[in-house]
Amino acid sequence: MHIMEAKEMTVPTNDGGTGEAWSAALRSARYRQVEQRVVRQLLQALIYEGVLECQYGRDGFLLAGRGAEGKTVHYRCPGEMKLSFGLVKLEGTVLRSARGEDARPATLADVCAEVLGLLPPSERLSAFVDELEQTLVKDLQAHSQQHGPRPPAALRGFDELEGDIMDAHLYHPSYKSRIGFSLDDNRRYGPEFKQALQLQWIAVHRGRARVNHSAHTGYEEMIQDELGATEYGRLAAILARQGGAIGDYLLMPVHPWQWRERAATVFHAELANGDIVALGPGQDSYRAQQSIRTLANLSHKDKAYVKLSLGITNTSTSRILAAHTVMNGPIVTDWLHGLVRQDAYAQELGFVILGEVLGVSFDYDTLPEPRQARAYGSLGAIWRESLHRHLREGEAAVPFNGLCHLDQDGRPLIDPWIARHGVRAWTERLLQVAVGPIIHMLLGHGIGMESHAQNIALLHQDGWPTRIALKDFHDGVRFSPAHLAQPELAPRLVPVAASHARINRNSFIVTDDLDAVRDFSCDAFFFICMAETAIFLARHYALPETEFWAMTAQVIHGYQRRHPQHAERFRAFDVFAPSFQVEELTKRRLLGDAEPRFRQAPNPLHAFRDAA
């Protein structure tokens, strides 16, 4: 099949507008390093998800492609299948060879043409190739920055690390695609570049908007606290000059890219008739966190994070905010906070639920039907509690995927902590702190949580783990009402729109499928998060994966011995089952979401199901 060339992109202008720095980056050794990472992650995902046939032996993986004029080419991929869920991990340089040609490092163009080219042509395949190419150039752009002297990663604050951890998703091949961003946009709004930005504020008439808030706050109270009296008054005055009364409208922040590229044109009719009023940029400065569309307040770090609709595609999905999820954030928050507050064991663990306390969305049902699909999910905001409000004296925080971060000199972020405490003592403590809350919510309460590495922050004192903080609950929990510890407290959620359910059949919270509850939690936490930690500790500190999972099992068995009253849920949500169902993220990109894309992955905990 014919593979399209990369689309023309705007180049960075931080070298005086000549493009010389970008040209140098494209010709640098760093380009080949980033390209090899994309190639490795693509091939290992295709192998793991069974898209490609391959041979596996002592020297790694060997797979075949089809080159020009139909000749066979081979790709030799050094690596191995790991104990952790049988994950395929490629290392080093992927080599391409063909009869009559010398072996050479494989390029992304090679793999797209000769390996992906074996698949039936489709629009999805062409779009996926574009995602891979965009990932390559945007990751290269991030890694080509010039940095001045900086303290070691372990000594940097949480907000700095949100921009410094550039490894992103270690499983998904298009881990930094950000389709919709030009390179100039990427430099302006990507977290790696740590650029300050101002939110674009709009006022939406109450008849065209939806709002929900935690029982412990109110819309006006929250907005005025976040903006401050002076800024709130300034925005109200701008609205008044345009003929609007502040009491008739809801204030909503919009990401500046979203305003420029989507909202200002999609909602032209509402802007024309005054149902939406543009108020201009706010005064506070914000900075993107790893998830890109969640922004931290730089001016006041204790103020809430703001999660905004952003019409780009990154990794597996478009980053819109569906209205029902915006409304459900505070409902789920109040439910979880209520459960934790009255739970003595949860209080003992001390873990933090970063509450989503306010949500505002445009009401897309007020639009004519032909416009609803284009506008859906494009104007929404969720305010989430700042982590800084929860830190105790002497505590610091690190994004959980920072535990697998290598600094520019190749030194792990956790290296001074391991040196101080020893790898086994530190790992045992990490597992107690991290596994306990996830297991307690699942086995103690019957709630699965989508706690992958970007949704967890590790709290610590000089590197010694103390607690975790969890986030992202507006669509990041799953439960069966009949199997909750307190079914009478189950939240009354805003239902999923039928159009949304058709687009993404895996987007739901309530289910009668108990395996779906367990696997929702175990896929995110054990498969995506802890497996990478296990593999990292084995590679850098010679801690065998077997020992890591044995220690994990000990934590779970300890929990079960202490809480025999939950035995029914131990059986219902068997975390020691032979396998878990995990998402096939690459197949999602290649085949779409018309049907769920899952595979059964061997569970490394199964070998330790019998307590020692």
C-alpha positions in Angstrom: 0.0 0.0 0.0 1.0 3.6 -0.4 2.0 5.4 2.8 1.4 9.1 2.8 4.3 11.4 3.6 4.3 13.4 6.8 2.1 16.5 6.5 3.7 19.9 6.3 4.2 21.3 9.8 5.0 24.7 11.2 8.6 24.7 12.5 9.7 26.3 15.8 10.9 29.8 15.6 13.0 30.0 18.8 16.2 30.2 16.7 15.4 33.6 15.3 12.8 32.4 12.8 15.4 30.9 10.4 14.6 27.3 11.2 18.3 26.4 11.6 17.8 24.9 15.1 15.0 22.6 13.8 17.0 21.6 10.8 19.9 20.7 13.1 17.6 18.7 15.3 16.3 16.7 12.3 19.9 15.9 11.4 21.1 15.0 14.9 21.7 11.8 16.6 18.8 12.6 18.9 16.5 12.3 15.9 17.6 8.6 15.4 17.2 7.9 19.1 13.6 9.2 19.2 12.8 7.4 15.9 14.1 4.2 17.3 11.9 4.6 20.4 8.8 5.1 18.2 9.8 2.1 16.1 10.3 -0.1 19.2 7.0 0.9 20.8 5.2 0.4 17.5 6.6 -3.1 16.9 6.3 -4.3 20.5 2.7 -3.2 20.6 1.9 -4.9 17.3 3.6 -8.1 18.5 2.0 -8.1 21.9 -1.5 -7.5 20.5 -1.1 -10.2 17.9 -1.4 -7.9 14.9 1.9 -9.3 13.5 3.3 -12.8 13.4 6.9 -13.1 14.6 9.6 -15.6 15.8 10.9 -15.3 19.3 14.2 -16.7 20.4 17.4 -16.0 22.3 18.2 -13.0 20.2 14.8 -11.4 20.5 12.1 -11.1 17.9 12.3 -11.6 14.1 9.5 -10.4 11.9 9.0 -10.1 8.1 7.8 -7.3 6.0 7.4 -6.7 2.3 9.7 -4.3 0.5 9.7 -2.8 -3.0 8.7 -5.1 -5.7 7.4 -7.6 -3.1 10.8 -8.7 -1.8 10.9 -10.0 1.8 12.6 -7.8 4.4 13.4 -8.8 8.0 13.4 -6.8 11.2 15.5 -8.1 14.0 14.3 -6.7 17.3 16.5 -7.2 20.4 14.3 -7.7 23.4 12.4 -10.2 25.5 9.0 -11.2 26.8 8.7 -10.1 30.4 7.2 -11.9 33.3 4.9 -8.9 33.9 1.8 -9.7 31.9 4.0 -11.2 29.1 4.8 -7.7 27.9 7.1 -7.4 24.9 10.0 -5.1 25.6 12.4 -4.2 22.8 15.8 -2.7 23.6 18.6 -1.3 21.6 18.4 -0.8 17.8 15.9 -2.5 15.5 17.7 -3.6 12.4 16.3 -4.0 8.9 17.9 -6.4 6.5 17.1 -7.8 3.0 18.9 -10.1 0.6 21.7 -8.2 -1.1 21.6 -5.3 1.3 23.6 -4.6 4.4 21.6 -4.6 7.7 20.9 -1.0 8.9 18.8 0.6 11.6 15.2 0.6 10.7 13.5 3.9 10.1 9.9 4.7 10.8 9.3 5.1 7.1 10.6 1.5 6.6 8.2 0.1 9.2 5.2 2.0 8.0 5.7 1.0 4.4 6.9 -2.6 4.8 5.2 -3.8 8.0 2.1 -1.7 8.4 1.9 -2.0 4.6 1.0 -5.7 5.0 -2.4 -4.6 6.6 -5.4 -3.8 4.4 -5.4 -0.1 3.3 -7.8 2.1 5.2 -8.3 5.7 6.4 -7.6 4.6 9.9 -4.3 3.1 8.9 -3.3 6.4 7.1 -4.4 8.4 10.2 -2.3 6.1 12.5 0.8 6.6 10.3 0.3 10.3 10.7 0.0 9.9 14.5 3.3 8.0 14.5 5.1 10.7 12.4 3.7 13.5 14.6 4.8 11.6 17.7 8.4 11.4 16.3 8.7 15.1 15.5 7.0 16.3 18.6 9.0 14.1 20.9 12.2 15.2 19.1 11.1 18.8 19.6 10.7 18.3 23.3 14.1 16.5 23.6 15.9 19.1 21.6 15.4 21.9 24.1 18.3 23.6 25.6 18.3 23.4 29.4 20.5 25.4 31.8 21.8 24.0 35.1 19.1 22.2 37.1 19.1 20.3 40.4 18.8 16.5 40.2 15.3 15.3 39.3 14.7 13.9 42.8 15.1 17.4 44.2 12.7 19.2 41.9 9.2 20.0 42.9 6.0 18.3 41.7 5.0 21.1 39.3 8.4 21.1 37.7 8.4 17.3 37.3 5.1 17.4 35.5 7.0 19.1 32.6 10.3 17.3 33.0 8.9 13.7 32.7 9.0 13.4 28.9 8.8 9.6 28.5 5.0 9.8 28.4 3.1 6.5 27.6 5.6 3.6 27.6 3.1 1.2 25.9 1.3 3.3 23.3 3.3 3.8 20.0 1.7 7.2 19.2 2.5 8.4 22.8 2.9 12.1 21.8 0.9 12.5 18.6 -1.2 15.6 19.7 -3.0 15.7 16.4 -4.2 19.2 15.8 -1.2 20.9 17.3 1.4 22.4 15.0 5.0 22.4 16.3 4.5 26.0 17.3 1.3 25.0 19.2 3.2 22.1 20.8 6.0 24.4 22.0 3.4 26.9 23.3 1.1 24.4 25.0 3.0 21.2 25.6 3.9 20.5 29.2 7.6 19.8 28.4 8.1 23.4 27.4 6.7 24.9 30.6 5.2 27.9 29.0 2.9 30.1 31.0 -0.5 30.8 29.5 -3.7 32.6 30.4 -7.1 31.0 30.2 -9.6 32.5 27.8 -12.8 33.4 29.7 -16.3 33.3 28.4 -19.7 33.8 29.8 -22.4 31.4 28.8 -26.1 32.2 29.4 -27.5 30.0 32.0 -30.2 28.8 29.6 -27.4 27.3 27.4 -25.1 25.9 30.0 -25.0 23.1 32.6 -23.3 23.3 36.0 -22.7 21.0 38.9 -20.7 21.3 42.1 -19.7 19.5 45.2 -22.1 19.6 48.1 -19.3 21.4 50.1 -19.1 24.4 47.8 -21.3 26.3 45.3 -20.7 27.7 41.8 -20.5 31.4 42.9 -18.4 30.6 45.9 -16.0 28.5 43.9 -15.7 30.9 41.0 -15.1 33.9 43.2 -12.5 32.1 45.3 -10.7 31.0 42.2 -10.8 34.3 40.4 -10.5 36.6 43.5 -12.8 39.6 44.0 -10.9 42.0 41.8 -10.7 39.6 38.8 -14.3 38.5 39.2 -15.4 42.1 39.2 -13.3 42.9 36.1 -14.9 40.0 34.2 -18.4 41.0 35.4 -17.8 44.6 34.2 -16.6 43.4 30.7 -19.8 41.3 30.5 -22.0 44.3 31.6 -20.4 46.5 28.9 -21.6 44.0 26.3 -25.1 44.0 27.7 -25.0 41.0 30.0 -25.8 40.7 33.7 -23.4 38.4 35.7 -26.3 36.7 37.4 -27.7 35.5 34.1 -24.5 33.8 32.9 -22.0 31.2 34.0 -18.3 32.0 33.7 -16.2 29.3 32.0 -12.5 29.1 31.1 -11.5 27.9 27.7 -8.0 26.7 26.6 -6.5 29.4 24.3 -5.9 26.8 21.6 -9.5 25.6 21.9 -10.8 29.1 21.7 -8.8 29.9 18.6 -9.2 26.7 16.7 -12.7 25.5 17.7 -14.9 27.5 20.0 -14.7 30.9 18.3 -16.0 29.3 15.0 -18.2 26.4 16.2 -20.2 28.7 18.4 -20.4 31.7 16.1 -24.2 31.9 16.3 -24.2 32.0 20.1 -21.5 34.6 20.1 -23.5 36.6 17.6 -26.8 36.5 19.6 -25.1 37.1 23.0 -25.7 33.6 24.5 -21.9 33.4 24.7 -19.9 36.4 25.5 -16.1 36.5 25.1 -14.4 38.2 28.1 -10.8 37.9 27.1 -7.8 36.3 28.9 -7.7 36.0 32.7 -5.0 37.4 35.0 -3.6 34.2 36.5 -0.9 32.3 34.7 -1.3 28.5 34.2 1.0 25.7 33.0 0.1 22.4 31.3 0.5 19.2 33.3 1.4 15.9 31.6 -2.1 15.3 30.4 -1.9 18.6 28.4 -5.5 19.7 28.9 -5.2 19.9 32.7 -3.6 23.2 33.8 -2.0 24.1 37.1 -2.2 27.6 38.5 1.3 29.2 38.4 0.2 32.4 40.1 -1.4 30.6 43.1 -0.3 26.9 43.4 -3.0 26.2 46.1 -5.8 27.1 43.7 -7.5 24.4 41.7 -6.2 22.6 38.6 -8.5 23.2 35.6 -9.3 20.5 33.2 -10.5 21.8 29.8 -11.9 20.6 26.6 -9.2 20.3 24.0 -10.0 19.2 20.5 -6.8 17.3 19.8 -6.2 13.6 19.6 -3.5 12.2 21.8 -2.7 8.5 22.3 -6.1 6.7 22.1 -8.7 9.4 22.1 -9.9 12.9 21.4 -9.5 15.1 24.4 -13.0 16.5 24.6 -15.0 16.7 27.8 -18.5 15.2 27.4 -21.1 17.1 29.3 -22.2 14.1 31.4 -18.7 13.5 32.6 -18.3 17.2 33.6 -21.5 16.9 35.6 -20.5 13.6 37.1 -17.2 14.8 38.5 -18.6 16.4 41.6 -21.1 13.6 42.1 -18.4 11.0 42.2 -16.1 13.2 44.3 -18.7 13.6 47.0 -19.4 9.9 47.0 -15.7 8.9 47.3 -15.0 11.6 49.9 -17.9 10.4 51.9 -16.8 6.8 51.8 -13.2 7.7 52.8 -14.2 10.1 55.5 -16.2 7.4 57.4 -13.7 4.6 56.7 -11.2 4.1 59.5 -8.8 2.0 57.4 -8.8 4.5 54.6 -8.0 7.2 57.1 -5.2 5.0 58.4 -3.8 4.7 54.9 -4.1 8.5 54.5 -4.5 8.4 50.7 -5.8 11.6 49.0 -8.8 11.8 46.6 -8.2 15.0 44.6 -11.8 16.1 44.3 -13.4 17.4 41.2 -15.5 20.0 42.9 -17.0 22.1 40.1 -18.0 21.4 36.5 -19.4 23.7 33.8 -20.4 22.7 30.3 -22.2 24.1 27.4 -25.6 22.3 27.0 -25.3 20.7 23.5 -29.0 19.7 23.6 -29.9 23.3 23.0 -28.2 23.2 19.6 -30.0 22.3 16.3 -29.3 18.6 15.6 -27.0 19.2 12.6 -24.6 21.2 14.9 -24.6 18.9 17.9 -22.0 16.4 16.7 -19.5 19.0 15.7 -19.9 21.0 19.0 -20.1 17.9 21.3 -17.7 18.0 24.2 -15.9 21.2 22.9 -16.8 23.6 25.8 -16.4 22.3 29.3 -14.3 22.8 32.4 -13.7 20.8 35.6 -12.0 22.3 38.7 -9.9 19.8 40.6 -8.4 20.3 44.0 -4.7 21.2 44.0 -2.3 18.6 45.4 -0.5 21.3 47.3 -3.4 21.7 49.7 -3.0 18.1 50.9 0.8 18.0 51.5 1.7 17.5 55.1 4.7 19.1 56.8 7.9 17.6 55.3 6.1 15.9 52.4 6.9 16.3 48.7 5.3 14.7 45.7 6.4 13.1 42.4 4.2 12.0 39.5 4.1 8.2 39.8 5.5 7.7 36.3 8.5 9.8 37.5 9.6 6.6 39.4 10.7 5.3 35.9 12.2 8.6 34.8 15.8 8.9 33.7 17.5 12.3 34.0 19.5 13.7 31.1 22.6 12.0 32.4 20.8 8.7 32.4 20.5 8.5 36.1 17.1 7.4 37.5 15.2 9.9 39.5 14.8 7.4 42.3 18.5 6.6 42.5 19.4 8.7 45.6 16.3 7.1 47.3 17.4 3.6 46.5 20.9 4.3 47.6 19.7 5.6 50.9 17.1 2.9 51.7 18.1 -0.1 49.6 16.0 -1.4 46.7 14.1 -4.0 48.6 13.1 -1.9 51.6 12.1 1.0 49.4 10.1 -1.2 47.0 8.3 -2.9 49.9 7.3 0.5 51.3 6.3 1.7 47.9 4.0 -1.3 47.4 2.4 -0.9 50.8 1.7 2.8 50.1 0.5 2.4 46.5 -1.2 -1.0 46.4 -3.1 -0.7 49.7 -5.5 2.1 48.6 -6.3 0.6 45.2 -7.0 -2.8 46.6 -9.0 -1.4 49.5 -11.3 0.6 47.1 -11.8 -2.5 44.9 -12.0 -5.3 47.6 -13.2 -3.2 50.5 -15.7 -1.0 48.6 -16.3 -2.7 45.3 -15.0 0.3 43.2 -12.6 -0.1 40.3 -10.4 3.0 39.7 -8.6 4.0 36.5 -5.3 4.6 38.4 -2.7 4.5 35.8 0.7 6.3 36.4 -0.5 9.7 35.3 -3.4 9.5 37.7 -1.3 8.9 40.8 1.1 11.1 42.7 3.5 9.5 45.2 3.9 11.5 48.4 7.2 11.1 50.2 9.5 12.4 52.8 13.1 12.6 51.4 12.2 9.8 49.0 10.6 7.5 51.6 7.0 6.8 50.3 4.3 8.0 52.7 1.0 8.1 50.8 -0.5 8.4 47.3 -2.9 10.9 45.8 -5.5 9.8 43.2 -7.2 11.9 40.6 -9.4 11.8 37.5 -12.8 10.5 38.6 -15.4 12.1 36.2 -15.2 8.9 34.1 -12.5 7.1 35.9 -14.4 4.8 38.3 -16.4 1.6 37.6 -18.8 -0.4 39.9 -21.6 -2.9 40.1 -24.2 -1.4 42.5 -25.1 -4.8 43.9 -21.5 -5.5 44.9 -20.7 -2.2 46.6 -20.0 -2.4 50.4 -22.7 0.3 50.8 -25.1 0.1 47.9 -27.5 2.5 49.5 -24.8 5.2 49.0 -24.3 4.6 45.3 -24.3 7.9 43.4 -27.1 8.9 41.1 -25.1 9.7 38.0 -26.0 11.8 34.9 -26.5 9.1 32.2 -24.2 8.6 29.2 -25.6 10.2 26.1 -26.6 7.5 23.5 -24.4 9.2 20.9 -21.4 9.0 23.2 -22.0 5.3 24.0 -22.1 4.5 20.3 -18.7 6.2 19.7 -16.9 4.6 22.7 -18.5 1.4 24.0 -16.0 1.2 26.8 -17.0 4.5 28.3 -19.3 3.6 31.2 -19.3 3.6 35.0 -22.1 1.3 36.1 -22.1 -2.3 35.1 -23.2 -5.8 36.2 -20.0 -7.3 34.7 -17.8 -8.0 37.8 -14.8 -8.8 35.7 -15.2 -5.4 33.9 -14.9 -3.7 37.3 -11.8 -5.7 38.4 -10.1 -5.4 35.0 -10.8 -1.6 34.9 -8.7 -1.2 38.0 -6.1 -3.9 37.3 -5.5 -2.8 33.7 -4.7 0.7 34.7 -2.9 0.0 37.9 -1.1 -3.3 37.6 -0.7 -3.6 33.8 0.0 0.0 32.8 1.5 1.4 36.1 3.1 -1.3 38.2 4.3 -3.5 35.4 6.5 -0.7 34.1 7.8 -0.1 37.7 8.6 -3.8 38.0 10.5 -3.8 34.7 12.3 -0.6 35.5 13.5 -1.9 38.9 14.7 -5.1 37.3 16.6 -3.3 34.6 18.3 -0.7 36.8 18.5 -2.3 40.2 18.5 -6.1 39.5 15.3 -6.6 41.5 13.7 -9.7 39.8 10.2 -9.2 38.5 9.2 -12.3 40.3 10.3 -10.8 43.6 8.4 -7.6 42.8 5.1 -9.4 42.2 5.7 -11.7 45.2 6.0 -8.6 47.4 2.9 -7.1 45.7 1.0 -10.3 46.5 2.2 -10.2 50.1 0.5 -6.7 50.4 -2.7 -8.1 49.0 -2.7 -11.2 51.2 -2.0 -9.0 54.2 -5.0 -6.9 53.4 -7.2 -10.0 53.0 -6.1 -11.4 56.4 -6.8 -8.1 58.1 -10.2 -7.7 56.4 -11.9 -11.1 56.3 -15.3 -9.4 56.3 -14.8 -8.6 52.6 -14.3 -12.3 51.6 -17.2 -12.2 49.2 -15.6 -9.4 47.2 -12.2 -11.2 47.3 -14.0 -13.9 45.2 -16.1 -11.5 43.1 -13.0 -9.4 42.1 -10.3 -12.1 42.1 -7.1 -10.2 41.6 -5.1 -13.5 41.6 -7.0 -14.8 38.5 -4.9 -16.4 35.8 -5.4 -13.5 33.5 -6.8 -9.9 33.3 -8.5 -8.3 30.3 -6.4 -5.4 29.1 -7.1 -2.8 26.4 -5.4 -3.3 23.0 -4.6 0.4 22.5 -3.0 0.0 19.1 -5.8 -2.1 17.7 -8.1 0.7 18.8 -6.2 3.1 16.5 -6.1 0.6 13.6 -9.7 -0.8 13.9 -11.7 1.8 15.8 -14.0 1.6 18.8 -17.1 0.1 17.1 -16.4 -2.9 19.3 -14.2 -3.2 22.5 -10.6 -4.1 21.8 -9.3 -6.3 24.6 -7.0 -9.3 25.1 -6.4 -11.6 28.1 -3.0 -11.0 29.6 -1.3 -13.5 31.9 -1.5 -12.2 35.5 1.9 -12.2 37.3 0.1 -12.3 40.6 -1.5 -15.6 39.8 1.6 -17.6 40.8 1.3 -16.1 44.3 -2.4 -16.7 44.9 -1.7 -18.9 47.8 -0.5 -16.9 50.8 2.9 -17.9 52.3 
